[in-house]
Amino acid sequence: MRKCDLTVVTGGSAGIGLALARRLGRPDGQLLLVARGVERLAAAGHELQCETLVADVATQEGLTVLATRLSESPRIRLLINNAGGPFRTPLLDHHPDEASRAIDLLYLAMVRVTAAAWPGLVAARGSIVNVVSVAGTVATGSAPHYAAAKHAAIAWSRGLHVEAAAVGVHVLTANPGPVATAAFPHDRLRNHRWLRHAVITDDRCAETIVRALERRRAESFHPEWWRAAGVAQAVAPGTMARLARRSRERFG
Ligand SMILES: NC(=O)c1ccc[n+]([C@@H]2O[C@H](COP(=O)([O-])OP(=O)(O)OC[C@H]3O[C@@H](n4cnc5c(N)ncnc54)[C@H](OP(=O)(O)O)[C@@H]3O)[C@@H](O)[C@H]2O)c1
């Protein structure tokens, strides 16, 4: 790795993205954090003594700003596609915009930011971490647009892993389970007698993602036992639908 190699973290001002940036640091290169909110981003940049860029990756305008910055870096060693947020509107409320907003942020932003970073990633034979979700592998009743967009993201990320390997770029699809963050507090789970053990911290999530990246894994779950949820969805979809209905009744 060269000193000028860039690491980019979208959604790097809070939660999992900031925890990843803290763990990766910038020992041998530059670090660029991207988010919309100026204050949190400035605080993160100050803490990590790194560059920040205010950009909404779900909009064309934000993508243009980011693409312009990335074009100035000939070598990108790591891109972390992490920007995201909850989309909890129930399907039956029929908010037509909610589906496209979820797709724009949770799926298309990954595709578009990756395209903008691609020349630099290929030049550095770098890596990409796509922060997707266990919700991309199972049916959930509580946030259907979120789950649908994460299903799209996971399929794309798995495909990209294969294509990118041909030019020496490594792609990790990282699927966290519940992580306690500002946008996803998981209060009901955290207040439950035993389900609270299913919720991990952003730092724990980041630690295990970095480990999976160092081992050059294709896909990881955080914690790893969440992999079983996708297997159960494939072999017992009826049971998973029943569990999703019960969990929705209980946890909303
Ligand atoms: N927490 C969980 O339980 C969990 C589980 C599985 C997967 N995930 C995924 O992990 C990722 C990070 O979530 P988190 O829990 O760490 O949430 P978080 O603490 O709210 O952090 C989200 C980050 O993304 C940024 N962001 C949101 N919308 C953006 C946009 N349009 N353009 C640029 N930046 C944007 C936020 O800053 P601004 O709001 O200032 O832009 C913030 O820096 C998301 O993709 C989420 O779906 C989370």
Ligand as a Chemical Component Dictionary entry (heavy atoms), coordinates in Angstrom:
data_LIG
# 
_chem_comp.id                   LIG 
_chem_comp.type                 NON-POLYMER 
_chem_comp.pdbx_formal_charge   0 
_chem_comp.three_letter_code    LIG 
# 
loop_
_chem_comp_atom.comp_id 
_chem_comp_atom.atom_id 
_chem_comp_atom.alt_atom_id 
_chem_comp_atom.type_symbol 
_chem_comp_atom.charge 
_chem_comp_atom.model_Cartn_x 
_chem_comp_atom.model_Cartn_y 
_chem_comp_atom.model_Cartn_z 
_chem_comp_atom.pdbx_ordinal 
LIG N1  N1  N 0  -27.796 -0.830 12.994 1  
LIG C1  C1  C 0  -28.284 -1.979 12.534 2  
LIG O1  O1  O 0  -28.991 -2.715 13.231 3  
LIG C2  C2  C 0  -27.935 -2.423 11.136 4  
LIG C3  C3  C 0  -28.097 -3.779 10.821 5  
LIG C4  C4  C 0  -27.796 -4.217 9.529  6  
LIG C5  C5  C 0  -27.339 -3.314 8.590  7  
LIG N2  N2  N 1  -27.200 -2.002 8.921  8  
LIG C6  C6  C 0  -26.731 -1.090 7.876  9  
LIG O2  O2  O 0  -25.540 -0.470 8.312  10 
LIG C7  C7  C 0  -25.400 0.792  7.660  11 
LIG C8  C8  C 0  -25.086 1.851  8.707  12 
LIG O3  O3  O 0  -26.178 1.955  9.616  13 
LIG P1  P1  P 0  -25.992 2.434  11.132 14 
LIG O4  O4  O 0  -26.812 1.537  11.975 15 
LIG O5  O5  O -1 -24.555 2.620  11.438 16 
LIG O6  O6  O 0  -26.777 3.833  11.059 17 
LIG P2  P2  P 0  -26.378 5.296  11.593 18 
LIG O7  O7  O 0  -25.707 5.225  12.904 19 
LIG O8  O8  O 0  -27.607 6.106  11.437 20 
LIG O9  O9  O 0  -25.305 5.789  10.499 21 
LIG C9  C9  C 0  -25.720 6.016  9.183  22 
LIG C10 C10 C 0  -24.651 6.829  8.491  23 
LIG O10 O10 O 0  -25.040 6.997  7.116  24 
LIG C11 C11 C 0  -25.120 8.406  6.815  25 
LIG N3  N3  N 0  -26.139 8.590  5.798  26 
LIG C12 C12 C 0  -27.459 8.300  5.875  27 
LIG N4  N4  N 0  -28.070 8.622  4.732  28 
LIG C13 C13 C 0  -27.112 9.115  3.907  29 
LIG C14 C14 C 0  -27.127 9.625  2.591  30 
LIG N5  N5  N 0  -28.258 9.693  1.884  31 
LIG N6  N6  N 0  -25.960 10.042 2.035  32 
LIG C15 C15 C 0  -24.807 9.998  2.742  33 
LIG N7  N7  N 0  -24.728 9.523  4.000  34 
LIG C16 C16 C 0  -25.878 9.096  4.569  35 
LIG C17 C17 C 0  -25.450 9.035  8.169  36 
LIG O11 O11 O 0  -25.108 10.427 8.247  37 
LIG P3  P3  P 0  -26.160 11.560 7.793  38 
LIG O12 O12 O 0  -27.505 11.147 8.314  39 
LIG O13 O13 O 0  -25.637 12.824 8.400  40 
LIG O14 O14 O 0  -26.097 11.599 6.301  41 
LIG C18 C18 C 0  -24.522 8.229  9.074  42 
LIG O15 O15 O 0  -23.190 8.655  8.932  43 
LIG C19 C19 C 0  -26.718 1.051  6.914  44 
LIG O16 O16 O 0  -26.563 0.717  5.564  45 
LIG C20 C20 C 0  -27.682 0.070  7.586  46 
LIG O17 O17 O 0  -28.730 -0.307 6.730  47 
LIG C21 C21 C 0  -27.480 -1.529 10.169 48 
# 
loop_
_chem_comp_bond.comp_id 
_chem_comp_bond.atom_id_1 
_chem_comp_bond.atom_id_2 
_chem_comp_bond.value_order 
_chem_comp_bond.pdbx_ordinal 
LIG N1  C1  SING 1  
LIG C1  O1  DOUB 2  
LIG C1  C2  SING 3  
LIG C2  C3  SING 4  
LIG C2  C21 DOUB 5  
LIG C3  C4  DOUB 6  
LIG C4  C5  SING 7  
LIG C5  N2  DOUB 8  
LIG N2  C6  SING 9  
LIG N2  C21 SING 10 
LIG C6  O2  SING 11 
LIG C6  C20 SING 12 
LIG O2  C7  SING 13 
LIG C7  C8  SING 14 
LIG C7  C19 SING 15 
LIG C8  O3  SING 16 
LIG O3  P1  SING 17 
LIG P1  O4  DOUB 18 
LIG P1  O5  SING 19 
LIG P1  O6  SING 20 
LIG O6  P2  SING 21 
LIG P2  O7  DOUB 22 
LIG P2  O8  SING 23 
LIG P2  O9  SING 24 
LIG O9  C9  SING 25 
LIG C9  C10 SING 26 
LIG C10 O10 SING 27 
LIG C10 C18 SING 28 
LIG O10 C11 SING 29 
LIG C11 N3  SING 30 
LIG C11 C17 SING 31 
LIG N3  C12 SING 32 
LIG N3  C16 SING 33 
LIG C12 N4  DOUB 34 
LIG N4  C13 SING 35 
LIG C13 C14 SING 36 
LIG C13 C16 DOUB 37 
LIG C14 N5  SING 38 
LIG C14 N6  DOUB 39 
LIG N6  C15 SING 40 
LIG C15 N7  DOUB 41 
LIG N7  C16 SING 42 
LIG C17 O11 SING 43 
LIG C17 C18 SING 44 
LIG O11 P3  SING 45 
LIG P3  O12 DOUB 46 
LIG P3  O13 SING 47 
LIG P3  O14 SING 48 
LIG C18 O15 SING 49 
LIG C19 O16 SING 50 
LIG C19 C20 SING 51 
LIG C20 O17 SING 52 
# 
